[in-house]
Amino acid sequence: MAVFFQKSPLHCLDVWTFNGNKATIWVKRDDLIHPTVQGNKWRKLKYNLENAQNQGSKTLLTFGGAFSNHLYAVAAAGQLFDFQTIAIVRGEKILPLNPTLQFAQAAGMQLHFVSRSDYRMLSNQSLEFILNFINLSLSKVYLLPEGGTNDLALRGCSEIIAEIKTQLDFTPDVYAVAVGTGGTFAGMLSGMTDADTHCKAIGYAVLKGNFLEQTVQNLLNQQKVQPTCAWTIENAYHLGGYAKINAALLQFKENFEQKYGFELDYVYTSKLFYGIFQDLQQGKFPPNSHIIAMHTGGLQGNLGFSQKIQKKQ
Ligand SMILES: Cc1ncc(COP(=O)(O)O)c(C=O)c1O
């Protein structure tokens, strides 16, 4: 790709001792990959952008909700790598646009707002059907699914594991990441090698419904991947569902940011770290564990999210 993105840093966040149990927490700062195409979004887009370029596509078309990190990143990537971008946005248009959509529009993304039922229907349709539905006649359009999860996205995320291995001179015991569509976690699982057989990978669900284990398994089956390490989905910290928060999470986020000096997003990484710290207190990790926590970015969403919180107060 024309723009070179740096390897993200791996920091030792803290050495934790509780009731005689010690753990070292590391944070893989994918939020620092790039100011606008950051976190798992860059991992997921990397090979898709390359593929789109190789296919001679000039336009990226994708789906997302009004606060979507994915839409924001696609709009930014379009600008950086010279693609037109089109988004099918779930729900009615609300003016003024929220900060995510303002950014996307300013970056040149065409926004098409559709009802929730049309959105669901369109997500399973062919590109031709979608373009007809929004009255566009364009050729060489590259379709990216909601959340950006597809085969090439998993390939990009699989590289996280090898990258961590170049940064640590030992193999960690636990990998932890927030899970929405499951693509990042499944990609990481597909990057595990024989050196990881003693490891445990934990996906912290940000959606309720206990269905994410099956979702991740389906993605692994599609890739014909059998992870070399044990893995599980932790469903205890979604706090009632996607983007649902409570006072304890807000307090945790504030304390964390003050203590460690970097920001978390409300929807994914706050719940991940909240879950990890709760699990540490409950002694759920083996003694002397080295835990890698993925900072998957999403910081663009904080402005719109805090505006929403303020309106509710
Ligand atoms: C910041 C952030 N972290 C984690 C995730 C979860 O990733 P996935 O949808 O691949 O499970 C997302 C959603 O894509 C996200 O935007």
The ligand as a Tripos MOL2 file, in Angstrom:
@<TRIPOS>MOLECULE
LIG
   16    16     1     0     0
SMALL
NO_CHARGES

@<TRIPOS>ATOM
      1 C1        -12.8750   -0.6480   18.4270 C.3       1 LIG1
      2 C2        -13.3770   -2.0100   18.1630 C.ar      1 LIG1
      3 N1        -12.9140   -3.0270   18.9090 N.ar      1 LIG1
      4 C3        -13.3310   -4.2950   18.7340 C.ar      1 LIG1
      5 C4        -14.2860   -4.5890   17.7820 C.ar      1 LIG1
      6 C5        -14.7370   -6.0020   17.6430 C.3       1 LIG1
      7 O1        -14.2580   -6.5370   16.4670 O.3       1 LIG1
      8 P1        -15.0450   -7.6580   15.6910 P.3       1 LIG1
      9 O2        -16.2730   -7.0230   15.1120 O.co2     1 LIG1
     10 O3        -14.0980   -8.1000   14.6590 O.co2     1 LIG1
     11 O4        -15.4150   -8.7150   16.6630 O.co2     1 LIG1
     12 C6        -14.8040   -3.5720   16.9590 C.ar      1 LIG1
     13 C7        -15.8080   -3.8370   15.9380 C.2       1 LIG1
     14 O5        -15.5370   -4.0520   14.8380 O.2       1 LIG1
     15 C8        -14.3380   -2.2440   17.1600 C.ar      1 LIG1
     16 O6        -14.7900   -1.2150   16.4230 O.3       1 LIG1
@<TRIPOS>BOND
     1     1     2 1
     2     2     3 ar
     3     2    15 ar
     4     3     4 ar
     5     4     5 ar
     6     5     6 1
     7     5    12 ar
     8     6     7 1
     9     7     8 1
    10     8     9 2
    11     8    10 1
    12     8    11 1
    13    12    13 1
    14    12    15 ar
    15    13    14 2
    16    15    16 1
@<TRIPOS>SUBSTRUCTURE
     1 LIG1         1 GROUP 0 **** ****
